[in-house]
Amino acid sequence: MDGEGKNGRPFQNWSGKTIRQLAVEVAHEEAYDTFYFGLSSFIHADVNMANRFLRLRPDGPSWTQRADQHDVGGVLHDASSFLTCFLKLFGSQFGVWDNAAIDACWDI
């Protein structure tokens, strides 16, 4: 299915919808707004990525693999939110799981 992406450019994917539209459909718009912005910095280098991984040293700038803010809990929270959103959408699109089964998988 074809859709329209940023700046009116066409894109094609399995659903014909933007990631934002998919997030809204499964009531995860806030998670999309919060996490997609930060996670996309790793794919599309931007100022946020530079702020976290670029170090200014006396001999010049250098990139590091360690972010200036290390938050394992935040990463796990972001991952669980994304996976929940994805699984609920996948389950509803293909009739494989219901929302209760997906929510129950986190009750370990």
N, C-alpha and C positions, 0 to 999 in steps of 0.2 A: 504494500500500500504506500502511496506517496503522500507526503505532507509538506508543510512549509516550515523551514527552520528560521534561524536568526537572519535578520536583514532580508527576509523574503526568499532566501535561497532554498531550493527544493532539497529534501532528503528522503531517504527510503529506509524503512526498518520494518520489523515484523508486525508492529501494531499500527503504524501510520500516525502515531501520536508522539508528542515530545515527552521527554522524561518528566517535565513539570506536569503535563496533563495526566500522566500515569500516576504520579504522586498524589495529585488532587483526587483522582478517582478512588484511591484507597485511604483517603483521609490522612495523608502524610505530607501535606504541603509545608508544614513547619519544619519537619525533618529535612525535606528537600532544600528549603531556604537556608537552613542552618548548616547542613553537611555537604551538600553538593558544591557549594562555593569553596569550601576549604579543601575538599578532596580533589576537585578539578584543578587546583593549583599544581598538583603533581603531574598532571597530564599536560596542561597548558601553563607554562611558566608565566608567572605574573608577580606583582609587587608583594603579595602575601607570601609567596614561596621565597622570594629574596629576603624578606624580613625575617623569616624563620631559619633559613639555611645559609645565608651569606654572612661571612664574618669579615670585618674590616680589621686588618692587621697592619703593623708598621711597614711591612714589605709589600703591602697591597691586598686587595680583596681575595678571599678564597672561599670555596664551597665546602660545606661539611655534610656528612650524612646524619648528624645529630641535630635535631631541631633545638632551638633555644628554649622551647617549652616542651617538656616530656610529660605526657599525660596518658598513661596506659588505660586508665579507667575511661577516659573520654573516647579513645579509639575503640574499646570494646563496646561502649554505649552506642557509638556511631554505627559500628558494624551490625549490632543486633537490631537497631532501628531500620537500617537499610535492608537487612535480610528479611525482617518481618514484612516490610513493605513489599519487597520483591515476591516473597512466597505467597502473600495474600493476593497479589495481582495474578501471579502464575496460577494459583489454585482456582481463582474465580474464572480466569480465561479458559482453563482447560478442565475445570470440574474435578480436580484431583483432591484438593483439601478444602475444608471449610475454615473460617477464621478461628473457631474455637480450637481446632486441632493445632493450628499454627501457634496460637497463644499458649497452648498447653506444652508445646515443646520446650519453652523457656522455663517451665516449672520443674527444674531438676533439683 
